[in-house]
Amino acid sequence: MSKNGNSSSEEKPDVDALREDIKQTRAELGETVQALAAKADVKARAKDSVEQTKQRVKAQAVQATDKVKVAAVAATDKVRVSAAQAGGKVREQAVQVRESGALEKAQSQALVATDRVKRNPVPVAAVVAAGAALVIVLLIIRGRRR
């Protein structure tokens, strides 16, 4: 027994247990140091943040592109349908005009008006002369302003 009354095996802690405890403490301390170093590495954290933002923006761009493509296809389909409907309406109206004889009526009225002008050219000449006089007056007024 030793001086204080304990046996020598009680005084000396188990060396292998101490070594294992030190090894575990070193490992934990290493992990803690690495974690602190990572938090202190502002440049690396900024790069990570930028990379995450880039990935998020790329994903949003892909989603937006897909939405635009879908909208373009839908708009194209609407235009095709509208064009087909309009074409059908125009064809129907053309048939109605042809069947109603409106075209022939307009042509006959144009022929009658042409005949009237040929028979009585004085009013047409008067209109042309009045137009020429108006142009001359406007040119004179414009010339005086300068």
BAFI-3210 file (N, C-alpha, C; in Angstrom, 3 decimals, decimal comma, padded with zeros to 6 digits):
// residues 146
n [1|2|3|4|5|6|7|8|9|10|11|12|13|14|15|16|17|18|19|20|21|22|23|24|25|26|27|28|29|30|31|32|33|34|35|36|37|38|39|40|41|42|43|44|45|46|47|48|49|50|51|52|53|54|55|56|57|58|59|60|61|62|63|64|65|66|67|68|69|70|71|72|73|74|75|76|77|78|79|80|81|82|83|84|85|86|87|88|89|90|91|92|93|94|95|96|97|98|99|100|101|102|103|104|105|106|107|108|109|110|111|112|113|114|115|116|117|118|119|120|121|122|123|124|125|126|127|128|129|130|131|132|133|134|135|136|137|138|139|140|141|142|143|144|145|146]
n.u [000,805|000,241|001,369|-000,902|-002,806|-004,053|-004,197|-001,633|-002,631|-004,972|-004,097|-002,816|-004,243|-005,869|-003,787|-004,289|-006,971|-006,781|-005,274|-007,068|-009,119|-007,802|-007,317|-009,930|-010,752|-008,966|-009,889|-012,495|-011,850|-010,475|-012,563|-014,140|-012,392|-012,193|-014,852|-015,069|-013,134|-014,298|-016,546|-015,271|-014,091|-014,794|-014,637|-014,916|-017,472|-018,922|-018,510|-019,879|-022,442|-022,874|-022,769|-024,984|-026,999|-026,668|-027,418|-030,082|-031,109|-030,667|-032,418|-034,841|-034,812|-035,031|-037,586|-039,081|-038,580|-039,803|-042,463|-042,886|-042,628|-044,835|-046,889|-046,484|-047,071|-049,764|-050,771|-050,210|-051,859|-054,354|-054,315|-054,299|-056,809|-058,475|-057,839|-058,724|-061,457|-062,051|-061,417|-063,386|-065,670|-065,231|-065,380|-068,053|-069,364|-068,525|-069,820|-072,444|-072,493|-072,063|-074,344|-076,360|-076,165|-074,976|-072,511|-072,836|-074,726|-073,215|-071,338|-072,971|-073,962|-071,570|-071,045|-073,214|-072,628|-070,236|-071,133|-072,733|-070,795|-069,381|-071,327|-071,877|-069,435|-068,805|-069,297|-067,254|-064,964|-065,180|-064,781|-062,145|-060,843|-061,394|-059,994|-057,364|-057,113|-057,264|-054,913|-053,022|-053,530|-052,852|-050,115|-049,217|-049,806|-048,183|-045,702|-045,475|-045,176|-042,629]
n.v [-001,177|002,300|005,484|006,975|005,081|003,809|001,289|000,420|-000,095|001,272|003,867|004,366|005,207|003,399|002,972|002,418|003,120|005,829|006,634|006,022|007,782|010,232|010,067|010,106|012,632|014,255|013,741|014,797|017,446|018,091|017,944|020,045|022,206|022,155|022,762|025,330|026,606|026,386|028,006|030,408|030,843|032,993|033,527|030,996|030,349|032,376|031,685|029,249|030,177|031,779|029,820|028,235|030,131|030,560|028,029|027,993|030,144|029,220|027,045|028,408|029,845|027,806|026,891|029,198|029,404|027,076|027,708|029,877|028,617|026,897|028,795|030,063|028,027|027,652|030,175|030,186|028,127|029,295|031,451|030,084|028,815|031,067|032,285|030,355|030,406|033,072|032,998|031,244|032,775|034,944|033,639|032,818|035,323|036,290|034,535|035,230|037,903|037,470|035,945|037,770|039,707|042,153|042,977|043,173|045,232|047,385|047,612|048,344|050,812|052,261|052,322|053,873|056,327|056,965|057,290|059,598|061,520|061,534|062,481|065,035|066,914|069,326|069,802|068,169|069,351|071,794|071,101|070,169|072,530|074,153|072,758|073,083|075,859|076,118|074,848|076,588|078,942|078,094|077,624|080,233|081,537|080,098|080,706|083,413|083,370|082,556]
n.w [000,000|-000,533|000,681|001,260|001,613|-000,482|-002,983|-005,374|-007,894|-007,878|-007,780|-010,209|-013,132|-015,729|-018,409|-021,099|-021,305|-020,792|-023,011|-025,069|-024,408|-024,776|-027,498|-028,531|-027,636|-029,064|-031,664|-031,556|-030,974|-033,314|-035,197|-034,255|-034,625|-037,400|-038,095|-037,003|-038,563|-041,081|-040,718|-040,322|-042,751|-044,876|-047,589|-048,827|-047,913|-049,152|-051,830|-051,862|-051,333|-053,598|-055,579|-054,887|-055,319|-058,069|-059,048|-058,245|-059,719|-062,306|-062,336|-062,053|-064,426|-066,297|-065,654|-066,248|-068,996|-069,891|-069,238|-070,951|-073,422|-073,359|-073,226|-075,679|-077,492|-076,874|-077,584|-080,312|-081,159|-080,567|-082,360|-084,791|-084,708|-084,573|-087,017|-088,810|-088,247|-088,958|-091,665|-092,547|-092,024|-093,766|-096,221|-096,116|-096,123|-098,577|-100,274|-099,640|-100,571|-103,271|-103,851|-103,219|-105,100|-104,749|-105,645|-108,390|-108,430|-107,387|-109,422|-111,576|-110,669|-110,635|-113,360|-114,229|-112,959|-114,241|-116,841|-116,488|-115,865|-118,236|-119,968|-118,933|-118,406|-117,194|-114,300|-113,222|-114,266|-112,996|-110,331|-110,443|-111,209|-108,969|-107,014|-107,965|-107,716|-104,963|-104,155|-105,270|-103,818|-101,250|-101,587|-102,102|-099,677|-097,957|-098,996|-098,318|-095,589|-095,098]
ca.u [000,000|000,979|001,332|-002,244|-003,637|-004,645|-003,312|-000,935|-003,473|-005,974|-003,445|-002,521|-005,385|-005,591|-003,078|-004,992|-008,206|-006,378|-004,886|-008,307|-009,823|-007,061|-007,552|-011,295|-010,762|-008,284|-010,774|-013,560|-011,230|-010,197|-013,837|-014,536|-011,514|-012,610|-016,130|-014,786|-012,396|-015,270|-017,349|-014,417|-013,670|-015,853|-014,511|-015,509|-018,913|-019,477|-018,531|-020,994|-023,687|-023,000|-023,069|-026,383|-027,833|-026,599|-028,234|-031,489|-031,467|-030,738|-033,669|-035,935|-034,760|-035,587|-039,028|-039,656|-038,509|-040,864|-043,744|-042,985|-042,876|-046,229|-047,737|-046,340|-047,831|-051,187|-051,102|-050,196|-053,093|-055,475|-054,247|-054,725|-058,255|-059,105|-057,648|-059,626|-062,820|-062,174|-061,451|-064,711|-066,628|-065,006|-065,944|-069,520|-069,797|-068,306|-070,923|-073,649|-072,404|-072,259|-075,743|-077,274|-076,025|-074,491|-071,377|-073,372|-075,367|-072,163|-070,746|-073,909|-073,973|-070,329|-071,216|-074,145|-071,900|-069,273|-071,908|-073,149|-069,624|-069,064|-072,355|-071,854|-068,108|-068,630|-069,092|-065,953|-063,970|-065,285|-064,159|-060,704|-060,397|-061,455|-058,871|-056,130|-057,093|-056,970|-053,486|-052,278|-053,700|-052,061|-048,702|-048,951|-049,817|-047,014|-044,541|-045,418|-044,770|-041,184]
ca.v [000,000|003,549|006,281|007,454|003,949|003,219|000,322|001,009|-000,210|002,320|005,134|004,510|004,922|002,478|003,709|002,213|003,910|007,224|006,833|006,026|009,038|011,305|009,900|010,565|014,077|014,855|013,646|015,779|018,758|018,277|018,250|021,379|023,161|022,197|023,467|026,751|027,103|026,525|029,191|031,588|030,985|033,789|033,387|029,712|030,434|033,232|030,870|028,299|030,931|032,153|028,597|027,886|031,124|030,258|026,843|028,369|030,995|028,341|026,279|029,336|030,164|026,655|026,904|030,316|029,038|026,095|028,413|030,671|027,686|026,447|029,929|030,298|026,985|027,943|031,356|029,762|027,369|030,239|032,203|029,183|028,636|032,340|032,482|029,428|030,921|034,288|032,572|030,700|033,887|035,695|032,829|032,898|036,655|036,394|033,800|036,040|039,051|036,946|035,531|038,905|040,548|043,474|043,321|043,626|046,526|048,394|047,809|049,088|052,189|052,884|052,589|055,003|057,536|057,228|057,839|060,956|062,388|061,655|063,308|066,388|067,056|070,630|069,745|067,571|070,372|072,822|070,549|070,152|073,929|074,616|072,119|073,732|077,193|075,943|074,526|077,808|079,848|077,548|077,851|081,661|081,824|079,455|081,472|084,690|083,091|082,321]
ca.w [000,000|-000,600|001,883|001,588|001,923|-001,680|-003,634|-006,506|-009,092|-007,806|-008,001|-011,622|-013,988|-016,832|-019,447|-022,369|-021,245|-020,949|-024,409|-025,875|-024,095|-025,450|-028,944|-028,806|-027,413|-030,213|-032,826|-031,355|-031,095|-034,747|-035,858|-033,818|-035,294|-038,812|-038,166|-036,786|-039,726|-042,172|-040,446|-040,434|-044,153|-045,502|-049,039|-049,207|-047,676|-050,203|-053,053|-051,727|-051,468|-055,009|-056,341|-054,610|-056,005|-059,503|-059,311|-058,078|-060,858|-063,491|-062,247|-062,328|-065,856|-067,012|-065,428|-067,003|-070,411|-070,131|-069,208|-072,179|-074,531|-073,263|-073,590|-077,124|-078,187|-076,674|-078,390|-081,720|-081,391|-080,588|-083,615|-085,876|-084,613|-084,943|-088,456|-089,506|-088,088|-089,758|-093,074|-092,808|-092,062|-095,004|-097,322|-096,019|-096,546|-100,026|-100,907|-099,466|-101,482|-104,621|-103,993|-103,114|-106,276|-104,346|-106,493|-109,673|-108,184|-107,265|-110,746|-112,416|-110,191|-111,100|-114,793|-114,356|-112,571|-115,311|-117,971|-116,145|-115,985|-119,663|-120,592|-118,403|-117,817|-116,577|-112,850|-112,926|-114,563|-111,959|-109,118|-110,683|-111,193|-107,577|-106,317|-108,402|-107,116|-103,544|-104,038|-105,568|-102,683|-100,135|-101,893|-101,940|-098,240|-097,397|-099,442|-097,584|-094,202|-095,063]
c.u [000,855|000,801|-000,069|-003,223|-004,277|-003,664|-002,705|-001,768|-004,558|-005,363|-003,201|-003,779|-004,937|-005,000|-003,799|-006,285|-007,888|-006,001|-006,121|-009,095|-009,146|-007,315|-008,932|-011,392|-010,090|-009,189|-011,896|-013,035|-010,925|-011,467|-014,307|-013,704|-011,902|-013,915|-015,922|-014,052|-013,345|-016,139|-016,532|-013,983|-014,788|-015,832|-015,166|-017,020|-019,584|-019,557|-019,681|-022,328|-023,933|-023,384|-024,523|-027,330|-027,841|-027,476|-029,722|-031,963|-031,582|-032,053|-034,869|-035,982|-035,349|-037,102|-039,692|-039,659|-039,608|-042,237|-043,950|-043,286|-044,330|-047,176|-047,672|-047,125|-049,327|-051,613|-051,150|-051,465|-054,300|-055,503|-054,714|-056,240|-058,973|-058,996|-058,579|-061,068|-063,036|-062,240|-062,810|-065,760|-066,483|-065,592|-067,466|-070,024|-069,599|-069,425|-072,207|-073,645|-072,669|-073,724|-076,700|-077,205|-075,517|-073,332|-071,854|-074,026|-074,317|-071,525|-071,681|-073,996|-072,714|-070,432|-072,134|-073,419|-070,889|-069,973|-072,311|-071,978|-069,279|-070,061|-072,276|-070,506|-067,890|-068,448|-067,724|-064,866|-063,989|-064,603|-062,644|-060,154|-060,387|-060,302|-057,558|-056,013|-056,731|-055,489|-052,656|-052,353|-052,846|-050,569|-048,329|-048,870|-048,566|-045,746|-044,391|-044,923|-043,251|-040,471]
c.v [001,250|004,326|006,727|006,317|003,326|002,245|000,966|000,918|000,860|003,686|005,374|004,209|004,030|003,276|003,578|003,039|005,389|007,525|006,894|007,314|010,226|011,257|010,435|012,088|014,797|014,848|014,688|017,199|019,072|018,643|019,663|022,447|023,291|022,967|024,973|027,355|027,309|027,761|030,468|031,842|031,668|033,607|032,086|029,730|031,288|032,463|029,874|029,002|031,329|030,937|028,171|028,849|030,869|029,055|027,172|029,210|030,160|027,552|027,181|029,705|029,024|026,625|028,012|030,005|028,041|026,768|029,218|029,770|027,226|027,566|030,208|029,265|027,260|029,137|031,001|028,992|028,303|031,012|031,336|029,014|029,911|032,590|031,570|029,931|032,159|033,942|032,014|031,799|034,688|034,934|032,903|034,250|036,847|035,680|034,613|037,236|038,591|036,588|036,728|039,818|041,938|043,912|043,855|044,997|047,630|048,673|048,623|050,548|052,936|053,218|053,793|056,304|057,913|057,836|059,282|061,930|062,594|062,584|064,761|066,628|068,376|070,537|069,155|068,611|071,458|072,351|070,560|071,576|074,474|074,032|072,771|075,117|077,111|075,678|075,784|078,780|079,379|077,783|079,326|082,020|081,257|080,212|082,777|084,498|082,946|083,578]
c.w [000,000|000,677|002,243|001,762|000,722|-002,275|-004,868|-007,777|-009,077|-008,099|-009,484|-012,421|-015,129|-018,003|-020,784|-022,418|-021,425|-022,401|-025,314|-025,663|-024,794|-026,951|-029,331|-028,651|-028,570|-031,450|-032,729|-031,522|-032,565|-035,513|-035,510|-034,521|-036,769|-038,972|-037,973|-037,973|-040,899|-041,961|-040,626|-041,875|-044,938|-047,014|-049,519|-049,005|-048,736|-051,522|-053,013|-051,930|-052,919|-055,842|-056,129|-055,333|-057,502|-059,856|-059,233|-059,266|-062,124|-063,494|-062,555|-063,802|-066,681|-066,864|-066,240|-068,498|-070,754|-070,158|-070,487|-073,371|-074,532|-073,687|-075,088|-077,920|-078,067|-077,533|-079,871|-082,056|-081,459|-081,903|-084,775|-085,886|-085,057|-086,442|-089,249|-089,427|-088,958|-091,242|-093,452|-092,906|-093,350|-096,193|-097,324|-096,523|-098,045|-100,781|-100,812|-100,416|-102,906|-104,853|-103,975|-104,330|-105,945|-105,227|-107,841|-109,538|-108,117|-108,622|-111,640|-111,974|-110,635|-112,583|-115,023|-114,018|-113,652|-116,517|-117,695|-116,317|-117,454|-120,361|-120,149|-117,701|-117,094|-115,062|-112,490|-113,169|-113,498|-110,668|-109,272|-110,622|-109,771|-106,776|-106,679|-107,784|-105,637|-103,332|-104,272|-104,395|-101,511|-100,366|-101,713|-100,460|-097,587|-097,775|-098,695|-096,157|-094,087|-095,198]
res [m|s|k|n|g|n|s|s|s|e|e|k|p|d|v|d|a|l|r|e|d|i|k|q|t|r|a|e|l|g|e|t|v|q|a|l|a|a|k|a|d|v|k|a|r|a|k|d|s|v|e|q|t|k|q|r|v|k|a|q|a|v|q|a|t|d|k|v|k|v|a|a|v|a|a|t|d|k|v|r|v|s|a|a|q|a|g|g|k|v|r|e|q|a|v|q|v|r|e|s|g|a|l|e|k|a|q|s|q|a|l|v|a|t|d|r|v|k|r|n|p|v|p|v|a|a|v|v|a|a|g|a|a|l|v|i|v|l|l|i|i|r|g|r|r|r]
***
